[in-house]
């Protein structure tokens, strides 16, 4: 299959989660919604069900969700609830609701109240002291709770062998995506910001063996191409999510390519594999979570050293980018509180950056367009 045909397929999958859900249900499959983030999707896969990521929507308006939560909650969480309330994701057999931030914690109860009779609502609390033995055990206990609830939905027990197989599948998916983002940097004339986003977003809606097969095929075709002589500029992106095609088109209009990313919805989600040599697969999943590093939502024992800021700054340098674009999710306290430290690290290494306030209901891109155009000029002069 040609590169363009593969990219078109990923684009279709990324744009139509409702259609994908309907197809899975027509095939008699059970589907579990997975809210952001760090939920152990491997357990859904091991139970013989389809995990489907729920990160809000770029096309919906918030209406019914306002009955359950304050308007200043982040739109990712509000729109996830909206899609359940308005019937968009009606076919789900259950949802996993992590509580990794102060918004998701109370929102999990809103999901329980609003959806409790329609589907299984599985609560998941991660430990912040995740490195110590007690933290690993707490994580295992939480994952075991998720496992038991998923078994009720699936109507069968989950074997250790099935979980180990799922870990291998997900590690392959992570490896394929890591390869893709590197190739996207080398071939940014072919993999535009919009196409790059679609390929990574499709993971959340496709069955994993199919996704791995298609992405490996795309990676193989890209690796055959000569590295492009990019005449524009390159940036690293950071934030929780930036999957809005209209916003990403502004990058393309200004000849800005994405060299790498520090986006939770994208590369942060596949940096860390689960160990495959761990005898207990639940411990392997707990260690995978414990080993995740450089994330604004996770406790950093060496936080006084501004490790995350330095990590992001080094990413810009190592990727060959000229600057960083920070997509600041509106009403996200952790991201806003971290910004001064990130800004300091970037300035210390003379890395230009801009901060764009966004949310999943963004419709007017005039200010963003002006800011990105001006930033493109600054980067061009710094080359």
C-alpha angles and dihedrals in degrees: 000000000000124000092248092050091051092047090050090052092052089047092055093047093048093050099048115051091147091055091046091051091051091051093051091049091048087055090055095250126143117232129204121200114224118203121205122315159014092346111151098250088175088077092056090050092046089054090059094251133119118251115214122192118229113200101152125265138272094210106049133082122221112249118129095032088066088072089066107037145027118274091239093066112112114272093235090068095038094051092046088059091042092057090053094046096047095048099251091124096027094133096065116119093203146338134227113219115196118197100210095137139034092259097049092048097067092029089063088066091049088056090049093050095044099039104025095109096039101050145353111282109201117197118212127187119187123206118241092201087061101149100066124080091252090052092051090048091050089052091049090050091052093047090048088055090052089047093053093048091049090050089057091054094044093045093226141076121262115233126215088239091057091051092048090051090049091052090054092049093050092046088054090051091050092049092049092052093047088053091047096054090051091050090046088059091051093046103035090144087068101029103055121187091262093050093043090054093048093052092051094041093051089067090074094058106033128082106258102237090052092046093050092048093050095043094048088051091051091047091051092052092047092050089059092061122089113250108266124246095231112204096186130067132276132219140183115231125215136183140074102294140346110173100136108124093203092056093045091049087066088063090053093048089056096044093249116149127193109241096181139334144226093196119140092217089052130026098000087064095059106032095099127055126206111246110256095197094064110111094211108060092200089057088049090056091046091051091049089058092043091052095055108112142180095036123140092220097052128080113253115203090203095044092132088072094060090234095166094052090050090047092055092044091051090049090059092051096044095047094054093243122148097214149349132256114204115202102206111201110222114251093010104138097188093052093045093047091050095050098087090056093046091047091051093052092049093048092049089059094041094244115156116224143169130206117220119193108221142163136181092261095057111141105153112067099172096109092042091050092052092047094047093047091052091046091051089056091050092050092047091055091048094055 
